[in-house]
Amino acid sequence: MTTSADGRIAPSSPRRARAPLARRWRKVLGVVGTYALLTILAIVFAFPFLFMLSTSLKTSEEVFAYPPKLLPTEARTAVLDGEELPVYSVALGDSTYDMVPAATGVRAGVFVPPGDLTSTPVTWPLDLVTPITGADGEPVTVSVDGEEMPLYDVTIAGQTSQMAKTRDTAVARFVDPSDASRVSYAVLRTSTPVESPTAHPENYSEVLLRSGFDRSLTNTILVTLAVVFGQLFTSIIGGYAFARIPFPGRNALFLVYLGSMMIPFVVLIIPLYQLMVGIGWVNKIPALIFPWIFTAYGTFLMRQFFISVPKELEEAAFMDGANRWTILWRVYVPLSLPALATLATFAFLYAWNSFVWPYIIIATGNTESQVLTVALQQFGGRAAEAPQLVFAGVAIAVSVPVIAFVLLQRYFVENVATSGIK
């Protein structure tokens, strides 16, 4: 409503009244569309991991089954007359029951209603049907697609229908184990087996026991933790020195150290290998640790964080009589937890997934010093007939870094400078 110049109230425009409602609906539709798109993307990206976990819990037969199944299942069984038999879903009249095959090779015929040839054929034993005869005693026939076929009275589940027999076949006699009076007949090879969800966690224990996989997992954990803590220590020391300790040529030395990040790893393989040969660390776990506890990226990250910390905190600690070592570990390190968590995550993922260097420095037959990535690569060739075991090994290798990333991901979104001033 609006007020005119003479004081009268004039009705507001309908278009102006609908504008806020239209904007509200556009906002709601935008939010719904965003969440729908994110949900679809999450399903697409999560599907390979879900398929990996599902396959790791299957048997070999389920892995190679066609059509493939997402969830691991197993055929249900039931006991009939003291014998354990597979359960099938068998139709009886208009209903379907879970039954077991009590006998096979029963002579039967395939019957169809003569007036509805497109309906599903019925398979029923010849001993349980009655041929329809005429007044002369001859069988009554009906023409189906130009071919004369005999008519029978077929009684199923108490209902009798006249049907034409198209051909002979053999069926199995199915019995409901919960009600022995409920009997049906169907072709065994085309019957649908009843399956229920299951899991085979023993695949994981089998993987750990085969080919020294448990030893490789232990070595990987040891190497990863040593590399992570080594990189954290050297990065803290180096970052603090380049950020807070003035010495001649500090900036030039830092640029040279930072420039080492541009050297490809393939250029360093041969000299690094020759160094390990000279030290005598070939085929030994220390060769997987000590070359990687120094990182230019970690030093750069910690230096940038230490520079952002207010210098007044350091001056106040000096006035209280603290030395640089105390200031580093009691002032700077507690304030740098977000940066340390970020560096630890990157170092963990790199050390855990490292493959090229362990594959070069550790001999193939040295299972006592192998890490998980190399053992998994070799295990994939030896266990080609059991892909569920390979997937179980992959799940073990993937689960640890995924858990570590989930636990530390919140530090990626924290403001490092703000956290340092708290």
Secondary structure in CASP SS format (residue, H / E / C, confidence):
PFRMAT SS
TARGET T0000
AUTHOR 0000-0000-0000
METHOD secondary structure of the structure
MODEL  1
M C 1.00
T E 1.00
T E 1.00
S C 1.00
A C 1.00
D C 1.00
G C 1.00
R C 1.00
I E 1.00
A E 1.00
P C 1.00
S C 1.00
S C 1.00
P H 1.00
R H 1.00
R H 1.00
A H 1.00
R H 1.00
A H 1.00
P H 1.00
L H 1.00
A H 1.00
R H 1.00
R H 1.00
W H 1.00
R H 1.00
K H 1.00
V H 1.00
L H 1.00
G H 1.00
V H 1.00
V H 1.00
G H 1.00
T H 1.00
Y H 1.00
A H 1.00
L H 1.00
L H 1.00
T H 1.00
I H 1.00
L H 1.00
A H 1.00
I H 1.00
V H 1.00
F H 1.00
A H 1.00
F H 1.00
P H 1.00
F H 1.00
L H 1.00
F H 1.00
M H 1.00
L H 1.00
S H 1.00
T H 1.00
S C 1.00
L C 1.00
K C 1.00
T C 1.00
S H 1.00
E H 1.00
E H 1.00
V H 1.00
F C 1.00
A C 1.00
Y C 1.00
P C 1.00
P C 1.00
K C 1.00
L C 1.00
L C 1.00
P C 1.00
T E 1.00
E E 1.00
A E 1.00
R C 1.00
T E 1.00
A E 1.00
V E 1.00
L E 1.00
D C 1.00
G C 1.00
E E 1.00
E E 1.00
L E 1.00
P E 1.00
V C 1.00
Y E 1.00
S E 1.00
V E 1.00
A E 1.00
L E 1.00
G C 1.00
D C 1.00
S E 1.00
T E 1.00
Y E 1.00
D E 1.00
M E 1.00
V E 1.00
P E 1.00
A E 1.00
A E 1.00
T E 1.00
G E 1.00
V E 1.00
R E 1.00
A E 1.00
G E 1.00
V E 1.00
F E 1.00
V E 1.00
P C 1.00
P C 1.00
G C 1.00
D C 1.00
L C 1.00
T C 1.00
S C 1.00
T C 1.00
P C 1.00
V E 1.00
T E 1.00
W E 1.00
P E 1.00
L H 1.00
D H 1.00
L H 1.00
V E 1.00
T E 1.00
P E 1.00
I C 1.00
T E 1.00
G C 1.00
A C 1.00
D C 1.00
G C 1.00
E C 1.00
P E 1.00
V C 1.00
T E 1.00
V E 1.00
S E 1.00
V E 1.00
D C 1.00
G C 1.00
E E 1.00
E E 1.00
M E 1.00
P E 1.00
L E 1.00
Y E 1.00
D E 1.00
V E 1.00
T E 1.00
I E 1.00
A C 1.00
G C 1.00
Q E 1.00
T E 1.00
S E 1.00
Q E 1.00
M E 1.00
A E 1.00
K E 1.00
T E 1.00
R E 1.00
D E 1.00
T E 1.00
A E 1.00
V E 1.00
A E 1.00
R E 1.00
F E 1.00
V E 1.00
D E 1.00
P C 1.00
S C 1.00
D E 1.00
A E 1.00
S E 1.00
R E 1.00
V E 1.00
S E 1.00
Y E 1.00
A E 1.00
V C 1.00
L C 1.00
R C 1.00
T C 1.00
S C 1.00
T E 1.00
P E 1.00
V C 1.00
E E 1.00
S E 1.00
P E 1.00
T C 1.00
A C 1.00
H C 1.00
P C 1.00
E H 1.00
N H 1.00
Y H 1.00
S H 1.00
E H 1.00
V H 1.00
L H 1.00
L H 1.00
R C 1.00
S C 1.00
G C 1.00
F H 1.00
D H 1.00
R H 1.00
S H 1.00
L H 1.00
T H 1.00
N H 1.00
T H 1.00
I H 1.00
L H 1.00
V H 1.00
T H 1.00
L H 1.00
A H 1.00
V H 1.00
V H 1.00
F H 1.00
G H 1.00
Q H 1.00
L H 1.00
F H 1.00
T H 1.00
S H 1.00
I H 1.00
I H 1.00
G H 1.00
G H 1.00
Y H 1.00
A H 1.00
F H 1.00
A H 1.00
R H 1.00
I C 1.00
P C 1.00
F C 1.00
P C 1.00
G C 1.00
R H 1.00
N H 1.00
A H 1.00
L H 1.00
F H 1.00
L H 1.00
V H 1.00
Y H 1.00
L H 1.00
G H 1.00
S H 1.00
M H 1.00
M H 1.00
I C 1.00
P C 1.00
F H 1.00
V H 1.00
V H 1.00
L H 1.00
I H 1.00
I H 1.00
P H 1.00
L H 1.00
Y H 1.00
Q H 1.00
L H 1.00
M H 1.00
V H 1.00
G H 1.00
I H 1.00
G C 1.00
W C 1.00
V C 1.00
N C 1.00
K C 1.00
I C 1.00
P H 1.00
A H 1.00
L H 1.00
I H 1.00
F H 1.00
P H 1.00
W H 1.00
I C 1.00
F C 1.00
T C 1.00
A H 1.00
Y H 1.00
G H 1.00
T H 1.00
F H 1.00
L H 1.00
M H 1.00
R H 1.00
Q H 1.00
F H 1.00
F H 1.00
I H 1.00
S H 1.00
V C 1.00
P C 1.00
K H 1.00
E H 1.00
L H 1.00
E H 1.00
E H 1.00
A H 1.00
A H 1.00
F H 1.00
M H 1.00
D C 1.00
G C 1.00
A C 1.00
N C 1.00
R H 1.00
W H 1.00
T H 1.00
I H 1.00
L H 1.00
W H 1.00
R H 1.00
V H 1.00
Y H 1.00
V H 1.00
P H 1.00
L H 1.00
S C 1.00
L H 1.00
P H 1.00
A H 1.00
L H 1.00
A H 1.00
T H 1.00
L H 1.00
A H 1.00
T H 1.00
F H 1.00
A H 1.00
F H 1.00
L H 1.00
Y H 1.00
A H 1.00
W H 1.00
N H 1.00
S C 1.00
F C 1.00
V H 1.00
W H 1.00
P H 1.00
Y H 1.00
I H 1.00
I H 1.00
I C 1.00
A C 1.00
T C 1.00
G C 1.00
N C 1.00
T C 1.00
E C 1.00
S C 1.00
Q C 1.00
V C 1.00
L H 1.00
T H 1.00
V H 1.00
A H 1.00
L H 1.00
Q H 1.00
Q H 1.00
F H 1.00
G H 1.00
G H 1.00
R H 1.00
A C 1.00
A C 1.00
E C 1.00
A C 1.00
P H 1.00
Q H 1.00
L H 1.00
V H 1.00
F H 1.00
A H 1.00
G H 1.00
V H 1.00
A H 1.00
I H 1.00
A H 1.00
V H 1.00
S H 1.00
V H 1.00
P H 1.00
V H 1.00
I H 1.00
A H 1.00
F H 1.00
V H 1.00
L H 1.00
L H 1.00
Q H 1.00
R H 1.00
Y H 1.00
F H 1.00
V C 1.00
E C 1.00
N C 1.00
V H 1.00
A H 1.00
T H 1.00
S H 1.00
G H 1.00
I H 1.00
K C 1.00
END
